[in-house]
């Protein structure tokens, strides 16, 4: 079956920094589709193959990439061996949307 086109926002990220380890949880954006209870479905319940690449950058340099699956079902996505007193940027890219 085919879903109508819908625009959903980006995922939200929550994070926990412990020493040199950064753990990221993805909070999926909601879609306009409703569950049987009437609440809006998160995008990963509509696009079942959806997952994200999380990329950690230091300036323009890619430092690490980790795959991140659906929120709440698996352990957080983790970046290891972070340097102290360093500014990082995390970018997300959706994969498996077909």
SETI-707872 format. One record per residue: x, y negated, z of N, C-alpha, C, O in turn; residue number from 1. Coordinates in steps of 0.02 Angstrom, whole numbers, plus 50000, padded with zeros to 5 digits. Each point is the difference from the previous one (the first is absolute). Layout:
<lofis>
{n.c1=X n.c2=Y n.c3=Z ca.c1=X ca.c2=Y ca.c3=Z c.c1=X c.c2=Y c.c3=Z o.c1=X o.c2=Y o.c3=Z k=NUM} .
...
</lofis>
This chain:
<lofis>
{n.c1=50042 n.c2=50059 n.c3=50000 ca.c1=49958 ca.c2=49941 ca.c3=50000 c.c1=50044 c.c2=49938 c.c3=50000 o.c1=50060 o.c2=50004 o.c3=50015 k=1} .
{n.c1=49911 n.c2=49941 n.c3=49969 ca.c1=50038 ca.c2=49938 ca.c3=49993 c.c1=49975 c.c2=49948 c.c3=50049 o.c1=49940 o.c2=49990 o.c3=50007 k=2} .
{n.c1=50107 n.c2=49978 n.c3=50025 ca.c1=49981 ca.c2=49947 ca.c3=50047 c.c1=49999 c.c2=49933 c.c3=49965 o.c1=50041 o.c2=49987 o.c3=49956 k=3} .
{n.c1=49911 n.c2=49969 n.c3=50061 ca.c1=50002 ca.c2=49934 ca.c3=49972 c.c1=50062 c.c2=49963 c.c3=50024 o.c1=50028 o.c2=50015 o.c3=50052 k=4} .
{n.c1=49993 n.c2=49936 n.c3=49909 ca.c1=50058 ca.c2=49961 ca.c3=50019 c.c1=49985 c.c2=49959 c.c3=50062 o.c1=49947 o.c2=49968 o.c3=50005 k=5} .
{n.c1=50098 n.c2=50032 n.c3=50042 ca.c1=49994 ca.c2=49960 ca.c3=50061 c.c1=50068 c.c2=49974 c.c3=50019 o.c1=50051 o.c2=50034 o.c3=49989 k=6} .
{n.c1=49950 n.c2=49908 n.c3=50038 ca.c1=50063 ca.c2=49971 ca.c3=50024 c.c1=50002 c.c2=50006 c.c3=50075 o.c1=49953 o.c2=49980 o.c3=50035 k=7} .
{n.c1=50101 n.c2=50048 n.c3=49991 ca.c1=50009 ca.c2=50005 ca.c3=50072 c.c1=50065 c.c2=49965 c.c3=50017 o.c1=50045 o.c2=49994 o.c3=49959 k=8} .
{n.c1=49960 n.c2=49985 n.c3=50102 ca.c1=50060 ca.c2=49964 ca.c3=50022 c.c1=50058 c.c2=50047 c.c3=50011 o.c1=49993 o.c2=50061 o.c3=49995 k=9} .
{n.c1=50064 n.c2=49911 n.c3=50021 ca.c1=50059 ca.c2=50041 ca.c3=50014 c.c1=49993 c.c2=50034 c.c3=50069 o.c1=49958 o.c2=49979 o.c3=50040 k=10} .
{n.c1=50081 n.c2=50072 n.c3=49973 ca.c1=49999 ca.c2=50030 ca.c3=50066 c.c1=50031 c.c2=49953 c.c3=50051 o.c1=50042 o.c2=49958 o.c3=49983 k=11} .
{n.c1=49936 n.c2=50049 n.c3=50079 ca.c1=50033 ca.c2=49964 ca.c3=50054 c.c1=50051 c.c2=50047 c.c3=50032 o.c1=49989 o.c2=50061 o.c3=50002 k=12} .
{n.c1=50064 n.c2=49912 n.c3=50021 ca.c1=50052 ca.c2=50040 ca.c3=50032 c.c1=50005 c.c2=49982 c.c3=50074 o.c1=50001 o.c2=49941 o.c3=50018 k=13} .
{n.c1=50002 n.c2=50109 n.c3=50024 ca.c1=50016 ca.c2=49988 ca.c3=50070 c.c1=50067 c.c2=50034 c.c3=50011 o.c1=50015 o.c2=50051 o.c3=49969 k=14} .
{n.c1=50025 n.c2=49921 n.c3=50075 ca.c1=50067 ca.c2=50026 ca.c3=50007 c.c1=50022 c.c2=50001 c.c3=50073 o.c1=49973 o.c2=49965 o.c3=50042 k=15} .
{n.c1=50076 n.c2=50078 n.c3=49970 ca.c1=50030 ca.c2=50007 ca.c3=50066 c.c1=50075 c.c2=50007 c.c3=49990 o.c1=50023 o.c2=50046 o.c3=49967 k=16} .
{n.c1=50015 n.c2=49909 n.c3=50062 ca.c1=50073 ca.c2=50001 ca.c3=49996 c.c1=50028 c.c2=50027 c.c3=50065 o.c1=49987 o.c2=49973 o.c3=50054 k=17} .
{n.c1=50051 n.c2=50082 n.c3=49941 ca.c1=50032 ca.c2=50030 ca.c3=50059 c.c1=50073 c.c2=50010 c.c3=49984 o.c1=50019 o.c2=50046 o.c3=49964 k=18} .
{n.c1=50022 n.c2=49910 n.c3=50063 ca.c1=50072 ca.c2=50003 ca.c3=49986 c.c1=50013 c.c2=49986 c.c3=49927 o.c1=49985 o.c2=49945 o.c3=49975 k=19} .
{n.c1=50042 n.c2=50104 n.c3=49989 ca.c1=50016 ca.c2=49992 ca.c3=49929 c.c1=49951 c.c2=50039 c.c3=49956 o.c1=50015 o.c2=50015 o.c3=49943 k=20} .
{n.c1=49926 n.c2=49999 n.c3=50085 ca.c1=49949 ca.c2=50039 ca.c3=49964 c.c1=49936 c.c2=49958 c.c3=49995 o.c1=49976 o.c2=49975 o.c3=50050 k=21} .
{n.c1=49998 n.c2=50019 n.c3=49889 ca.c1=49938 ca.c2=49964 ca.c3=49988 c.c1=49947 c.c2=50049 c.c3=49976 o.c1=50009 o.c2=50032 o.c3=49949 k=22} .
{n.c1=49936 n.c2=49974 n.c3=50089 ca.c1=49945 ca.c2=50044 ca.c3=49982 c.c1=49942 c.c2=49957 c.c3=49974 o.c1=49981 o.c2=49951 o.c3=50031 k=23} .
{n.c1=49992 n.c2=50069 n.c3=49912 ca.c1=49946 ca.c2=49962 ca.c3=49967 c.c1=49938 c.c2=50044 c.c3=49995 o.c1=50004 o.c2=50058 o.c3=49979 k=24} .
{n.c1=49939 n.c2=49915 n.c3=50039 ca.c1=49935 ca.c2=50031 ca.c3=49987 c.c1=49964 c.c2=49958 c.c3=49948 o.c1=50002 o.c2=49938 o.c3=50003 k=25} .
{n.c1=49964 n.c2=50095 n.c3=49951 ca.c1=49961 ca.c2=49965 ca.c3=49949 c.c1=49927 c.c2=49999 c.c3=50021 o.c1=49972 o.c2=50052 o.c3=50017 k=26} .
{n.c1=49997 n.c2=49889 n.c3=49982 ca.c1=49929 ca.c2=49993 ca.c3=50011 c.c1=49969 c.c2=49988 c.c3=49931 o.c1=50011 o.c2=49947 o.c3=49969 k=27} .
{n.c1=49951 n.c2=50101 n.c3=50008 ca.c1=49974 ca.c2=49998 ca.c3=49932 c.c1=49946 c.c2=49945 c.c3=49993 o.c1=49961 o.c2=49989 o.c3=50046 k=28} .
{n.c1=50038 n.c2=49978 n.c3=49896 ca.c1=49948 ca.c2=49951 ca.c3=49987 c.c1=49933 c.c2=50035 c.c3=49990 o.c1=49998 o.c2=50058 o.c3=49979 k=29} .
{n.c1=49948 n.c2=49907 n.c3=50035 ca.c1=49933 ca.c2=50028 ca.c3=49990 c.c1=49977 c.c2=49988 c.c3=49929 o.c1=50019 o.c2=49951 o.c3=49968 k=30} .
{n.c1=49939 n.c2=50094 n.c3=50008 ca.c1=49971 ca.c2=49994 ca.c3=49933 c.c1=49928 c.c2=49977 c.c3=50007 o.c1=49973 o.c2=49996 o.c3=50055 k=31} .
{n.c1=49994 n.c2=49988 n.c3=49889 ca.c1=49929 ca.c2=49983 ca.c3=50003 c.c1=49955 c.c2=50062 c.c3=50008 o.c1=49939 o.c2=49993 o.c3=50005 k=32} .
{n.c1=50090 n.c2=50067 n.c3=49995 ca.c1=49961 ca.c2=50062 ca.c3=50005 c.c1=49985 c.c2=50015 c.c3=50073 o.c1=50042 o.c2=49990 o.c3=50044 k=33} .
{n.c1=49897 n.c2=50035 n.c3=49967 ca.c1=49979 ca.c2=50014 ca.c3=50069 c.c1=49998 c.c2=50075 c.c3=50014 o.c1=49985 o.c2=50040 o.c3=49957 k=34} .
{n.c1=50030 n.c2=49976 n.c3=50106 ca.c1=49994 ca.c2=50069 ca.c3=50023 c.c1=49927 c.c2=50014 c.c3=50017 o.c1=49958 o.c2=49955 o.c3=49996 k=35} .
{n.c1=50028 n.c2=50107 n.c3=50024 ca.c1=49931 ca.c2=50018 ca.c3=50019 c.c1=49976 c.c2=49961 c.c3=50060 o.c1=49940 o.c2=49990 o.c3=50009 k=36} .
{n.c1=50107 n.c2=49988 n.c3=50033 ca.c1=49981 ca.c2=49962 ca.c3=50060 c.c1=49990 c.c2=49925 c.c3=49985 o.c1=49979 o.c2=49962 o.c3=50044 k=37} .
{n.c1=50037 n.c2=50017 n.c3=49894 ca.c1=49991 ca.c2=49931 ca.c3=49981 c.c1=50063 c.c2=49957 c.c3=50005 o.c1=50000 o.c2=49943 o.c3=49979 k=38} .
{n.c1=50054 n.c2=50085 n.c3=50050 ca.c1=50062 ca.c2=49961 ca.c3=50004 c.c1=50037 c.c2=50003 c.c3=49933 o.c1=49990 o.c2=50046 o.c3=49961 k=39} .
{n.c1=50051 n.c2=49904 n.c3=50027 ca.c1=50039 ca.c2=49998 ca.c3=49938 c.c1=50056 c.c2=50052 c.c3=50002 o.c1=50033 o.c2=50008 o.c3=50052 k=40} .
{n.c1=49978 n.c2=50026 n.c3=49892 ca.c1=50052 ca.c2=50051 ca.c3=49997 c.c1=50068 c.c2=49968 c.c3=49987 o.c1=50006 o.c2=49954 o.c3=49960 k=41} .
{n.c1=50046 n.c2=50071 n.c3=50075 ca.c1=50068 ca.c2=49978 ca.c3=49983 c.c1=50018 c.c2=50027 c.c3=49931 o.c1=49974 o.c2=50051 o.c3=49977 k=42} .
{n.c1=50071 n.c2=49915 n.c3=49990 ca.c1=50018 ca.c2=50017 ca.c3=49931 c.c1=50027 c.c2=50071 c.c3=49994 o.c1=49990 o.c2=50031 o.c3=49948 k=43} .
{n.c1=50044 n.c2=49995 n.c3=50103 ca.c1=50027 ca.c2=50068 ca.c3=49994 c.c1=49946 c.c2=50054 c.c3=50005 o.c1=50014 o.c2=50058 o.c3=49986 k=44} .
{n.c1=49925 n.c2=49924 n.c3=50034 ca.c1=49945 ca.c2=50048 ca.c3=50000 c.c1=49963 c.c2=49999 c.c3=49933 o.c1=49961 o.c2=50045 o.c3=49985 k=45} .
{n.c1=50053 n.c2=49905 n.c3=49974 ca.c1=49972 ca.c2=49996 ca.c3=49933 c.c1=50050 c.c2=50025 c.c3=49948 o.c1=49982 o.c2=50038 o.c3=49955 k=46} .
{n.c1=50080 n.c2=49942 n.c3=50052 ca.c1=50054 ca.c2=50022 ca.c3=49957 c.c1=50042 c.c2=50051 c.c3=50039 o.c1=50048 o.c2=49981 o.c3=50034 k=47} .
{n.c1=49934 n.c2=50082 n.c3=49960 ca.c1=50028 ca.c2=50051 ca.c3=50044 c.c1=50075 c.c2=50013 c.c3=49989 o.c1=50033 o.c2=50027 o.c3=50044 k=48} .
{n.c1=49993 n.c2=49956 n.c3=49898 ca.c1=50071 ca.c2=50012 ca.c3=49986 c.c1=50043 c.c2=49939 c.c3=50014 o.c1=50060 o.c2=50001 o.c3=49987 k=49} .
{n.c1=49911 n.c2=49947 n.c3=50040 ca.c1=50036 ca.c2=49937 ca.c3=50013 c.c1=50052 c.c2=50008 c.c3=50055 o.c1=49987 o.c2=50030 o.c3=50052 k=50} .
{n.c1=50072 n.c2=49944 n.c3=49936 ca.c1=50052 ca.c2=49993 ca.c3=50051 c.c1=50042 c.c2=49940 c.c3=49981 o.c1=49991 o.c2=49971 o.c3=49947 k=51} .
{n.c1=50054 n.c2=50010 n.c3=50097 ca.c1=50040 ca.c2=49939 ca.c3=49990 c.c1=50074 c.c2=50016 c.c3=50005 o.c1=50021 o.c2=50043 o.c3=50038 k=52} .
{n.c1=50018 n.c2=49920 n.c3=49922 ca.c1=50073 ca.c2=49996 ca.c3=50010 c.c1=50011 c.c2=49938 c.c3=50042 o.c1=49977 o.c2=49946 o.c3=49983 k=53} .
{n.c1=50058 n.c2=50061 n.c3=50072 ca.c1=50022 ca.c2=49943 ca.c3=50040 c.c1=50074 c.c2=49988 c.c3=49985 o.c1=50041 o.c2=50046 o.c3=50006 k=54} .
{n.c1=49975 n.c2=49894 n.c3=49974 ca.c1=50069 ca.c2=49982 ca.c3=49983 c.c1=50026 c.c2=49948 c.c3=50049 o.c1=49967 o.c2=49949 o.c3=50011 k=55} .
{n.c1=50090 n.c2=50064 n.c3=50017 ca.c1=50032 ca.c2=49955 ca.c3=50048 c.c1=50056 c.c2=49962 c.c3=49964 o.c1=50046 o.c2=50031 o.c3=49973 k=56} .
{n.c1=49950 n.c2=49904 n.c3=50028 ca.c1=50050 ca.c2=49957 ca.c3=49967 c.c1=50036 c.c2=49958 c.c3=50051 o.c1=49971 o.c2=49977 o.c3=50050 k=57} .
{n.c1=50093 n.c2=50013 n.c3=49937 ca.c1=50040 ca.c2=49950 ca.c3=50036 c.c1=50019 c.c2=49950 c.c3=49946 o.c1=50045 o.c2=50012 o.c3=49960 k=58} .
{n.c1=49921 n.c2=49931 n.c3=50041 ca.c1=50007 ca.c2=49952 ca.c3=49945 c.c1=49971 c.c2=50032 c.c3=49937 o.c1=49944 o.c2=50024 o.c3=50001 k=59} .
{n.c1=50095 n.c2=49977 n.c3=49945 ca.c1=49978 ca.c2=50030 ca.c3=49937 c.c1=50022 c.c2=50073 c.c3=49994 o.c1=49986 o.c2=50033 o.c3=49950 k=60} .
{n.c1=50050 n.c2=49993 n.c3=50100 ca.c1=50028 ca.c2=50067 ca.c3=49996 c.c1=49952 c.c2=50051 c.c3=50031 o.c1=49980 o.c2=49994 o.c3=50058 k=61} .
{n.c1=50003 n.c2=50057 n.c3=49902 ca.c1=49959 ca.c2=50055 ca.c3=50026 c.c1=50043 c.c2=50042 c.c3=50047 o.c1=50053 o.c2=50025 o.c3=49980 k=62} .
{n.c1=49924 n.c2=49983 n.c3=50081 ca.c1=50039 ca.c2=50037 ca.c3=50051 c.c1=49974 c.c2=50071 c.c3=50008 o.c1=50039 o.c2=50048 o.c3=50002 k=63} .
{n.c1=49894 n.c2=49959 n.c3=50003 ca.c1=49970 ca.c2=50066 ca.c3=50009 c.c1=49931 c.c2=50001 c.c3=49968 o.c1=49968 o.c2=49948 o.c3=49994 k=64} .
{n.c1=50010 n.c2=50112 n.c3=49985 ca.c1=49932 ca.c2=50010 ca.c3=49977 c.c1=49973 c.c2=50062 c.c3=50034 o.c1=50034 o.c2=50051 o.c3=50006 k=65} .
{n.c1=49903 n.c2=49946 n.c3=50017 ca.c1=49968 ca.c2=50059 ca.c3=50030 c.c1=49929 c.c2=50006 c.c3=49973 o.c1=49966 o.c2=49950 o.c3=49989 k=66} .
{n.c1=50012 n.c2=50113 n.c3=50000 ca.c1=49930 ca.c2=50010 ca.c3=49981 c.c1=49956 c.c2=49995 c.c3=50062 o.c1=50021 o.c2=50020 o.c3=50054 k=67} .
{n.c1=49920 n.c2=49954 n.c3=49938 ca.c1=49955 ca.c2=49992 ca.c3=50056 c.c1=49931 c.c2=50024 c.c3=49979 o.c1=49971 o.c2=49975 o.c3=49952 k=68} .
{n.c1=50004 n.c2=50074 n.c3=50085 ca.c1=49935 ca.c2=50029 ca.c3=49984 c.c1=49944 c.c2=49963 c.c3=50036 o.c1=50009 o.c2=49944 o.c3=50023 k=69} .
{n.c1=49935 n.c2=50089 n.c3=49980 ca.c1=49942 ca.c2=49967 ca.c3=50029 c.c1=50008 c.c2=49987 c.c3=50075 o.c1=50029 o.c2=50041 o.c3=50036 k=70} .
{n.c1=49945 n.c2=49903 n.c3=49986 ca.c1=50006 ca.c2=49980 ca.c3=50069 c.c1=49962 c.c2=50048 c.c3=50046 o.c1=49947 o.c2=50026 o.c3=49982 k=71} .
{n.c1=50081 n.c2=49986 n.c3=50077 ca.c1=49967 ca.c2=50039 ca.c3=50051 c.c1=50006 c.c2=50076 c.c3=49992 o.c1=49987 o.c2=50037 o.c3=50047 k=72} .
{n.c1=50032 n.c2=49986 n.c3=49893 ca.c1=50004 ca.c2=50072 ca.c3=49989 c.c1=50071 c.c2=50027 c.c3=50007 o.c1=50010 o.c2=50060 o.c3=50009 k=73} .
{n.c1=50038 n.c2=49896 n.c3=49987 ca.c1=50069 ca.c2=50023 ca.c3=50003 c.c1=50039 c.c2=49954 c.c3=50046 o.c1=49975 o.c2=49950 o.c3=50024 k=74} .
{n.c1=50086 n.c2=50069 n.c3=49988 ca.c1=50044 ca.c2=49959 ca.c3=50042 c.c1=50013 c.c2=49933 c.c3=49964 o.c1=49993 o.c2=49996 o.c3=49939 k=75} .
{n.c1=50026 n.c2=49953 n.c3=50098 ca.c1=50015 ca.c2=49936 ca.c3=49967 c.c1=50058 c.c2=50007 c.c3=49952 o.c1=50041 o.c2=50045 o.c3=50005 k=76} .
{n.c1=49961 n.c2=49910 n.c3=49948 ca.c1=50056 ca.c2=49996 ca.c3=49953 c.c1=50058 c.c2=49966 c.c3=50036 o.c1=49990 o.c2=49951 o.c3=50035 k=77} .
{n.c1=50070 n.c2=50076 n.c3=49956 ca.c1=50055 ca.c2=49977 ca.c3=50042 c.c1=50060 c.c2=49979 c.c3=49959 o.c1=50021 o.c2=50034 o.c3=49953 k=78} .
{n.c1=50006 n.c2=49907 n.c3=50065 ca.c1=50064 ca.c2=49977 ca.c3=49973 c.c1=50051 c.c2=50008 c.c3=50056 o.c1=49989 o.c2=49981 o.c3=50057 k=79} .
{n.c1=50069 n.c2=50049 n.c3=49925 ca.c1=50052 ca.c2=50015 ca.c3=50048 c.c1=50061 c.c2=49956 c.c3=49990 o.c1=50009 o.c2=49969 o.c3=49947 k=80} .
{n.c1=50033 n.c2=50027 n.c3=50103 ca.c1=50066 ca.c2=49968 ca.c3=49997 c.c1=49997 c.c2=49926 c.c3=49981 o.c1=50040 o.c2=49977 o.c3=49960 k=81} .
{n.c1=49913 n.c2=49987 n.c3=50070 ca.c1=49996 ca.c2=49928 ca.c3=49987 c.c1=50057 c.c2=49964 c.c3=50036 o.c1=50020 o.c2=50020 o.c3=50054 k=82} .
{n.c1=50004 n.c2=49928 n.c3=49915 ca.c1=50054 ca.c2=49960 ca.c3=50030 c.c1=49970 c.c2=49948 c.c3=50048 o.c1=49947 o.c2=49973 o.c3=49985 k=83} .
{n.c1=50086 n.c2=50012 n.c3=50070 ca.c1=49975 ca.c2=49949 ca.c3=50045 c.c1=50007 c.c2=49931 c.c3=49968 o.c1=50042 o.c2=49989 o.c3=49957 k=84} .
{n.c1=49915 n.c2=49965 n.c3=50065 ca.c1=50002 ca.c2=49929 ca.c3=49978 c.c1=49999 c.c2=49994 c.c3=49924 o.c1=50035 o.c2=49958 o.c3=49972 k=85} .
{n.c1=49923 n.c2=50082 n.c3=49996 ca.c1=49995 ca.c2=49999 ca.c3=49927 c.c1=49927 c.c2=49990 c.c3=49981 o.c1=49955 o.c2=50031 o.c3=50030 k=86} .
{n.c1=50032 n.c2=49927 n.c3=49921 ca.c1=49932 ca.c2=49990 ca.c3=49975 c.c1=49986 c.c2=50048 c.c3=49943 o.c1=50040 o.c2=50005 o.c3=49953 k=87} .
{n.c1=49905 n.c2=50030 n.c3=50052 ca.c1=49979 ca.c2=50048 ca.c3=49949 c.c1=49932 c.c2=49979 c.c3=49972 o.c1=49963 o.c2=49964 o.c3=50032 k=88} .
{n.c1=50022 n.c2=50060 n.c3=49908 ca.c1=49934 ca.c2=49992 ca.c3=49969 c.c1=49976 c.c2=50070 c.c3=49981 o.c1=50038 o.c2=50040 o.c3=49974 k=89} .
{n.c1=49898 n.c2=49973 n.c3=50038 ca.c1=49970 ca.c2=50064 ca.c3=49980 c.c1=49950 c.c2=49987 c.c3=49945 o.c1=49956 o.c2=49957 o.c3=50007 k=90} .
{n.c1=50051 n.c2=50079 n.c3=49939 ca.c1=49952 ca.c2=49996 ca.c3=49944 c.c1=49964 c.c2=50067 c.c3=49993 o.c1=50029 o.c2=50053 o.c3=50010 k=91} .
{n.c1=49908 n.c2=49943 n.c3=49972 ca.c1=49961 ca.c2=50060 ca.c3=49989 c.c1=49982 c.c2=50006 c.c3=49927 o.c1=49989 o.c2=49950 o.c3=49966 k=92} .
{n.c1=50008 n.c2=50111 n.c3=50009 ca.c1=49977 ca.c2=50014 ca.c3=49932 c.c1=49954 c.c2=50060 c.c3=50002 o.c1=50018 o.c2=50053 o.c3=50026 k=93} .
{n.c1=49921 n.c2=49939 n.c3=49948 ca.c1=49952 ca.c2=50054 ca.c3=49999 c.c1=50018 c.c2=50050 c.c3=49945 o.c1=50022 o.c2=49981 o.c3=49945 k=94} .
{n.c1=49970 n.c2=50084 n.c3=50071 ca.c1=50015 ca.c2=50054 ca.c3=49954 c.c1=49941 c.c2=50049 c.c3=50001 o.c1=49967 o.c2=50007 o.c3=50051 k=95} .
{n.c1=50021 n.c2=50025 n.c3=49893 ca.c1=49948 ca.c2=50053 ca.c3=49998 c.c1=49930 c.c2=49972 c.c3=49999 o.c1=49955 o.c2=50029 o.c3=50031 k=96} .
{n.c1=50034 n.c2=49916 n.c3=49934 ca.c1=49934 ca.c2=49971 ca.c3=49999 c.c1=49955 c.c2=50030 c.c3=49947 o.c1=49940 o.c2=49984 o.c3=49998 k=97} .
{n.c1=50086 n.c2=50058 n.c3=49958 ca.c1=49959 ca.c2=50028 ca.c3=49946 c.c1=49952 c.c2=50052 c.c3=50025 o.c1=49962 o.c2=50029 o.c3=49962 k=98} .
</lofis>
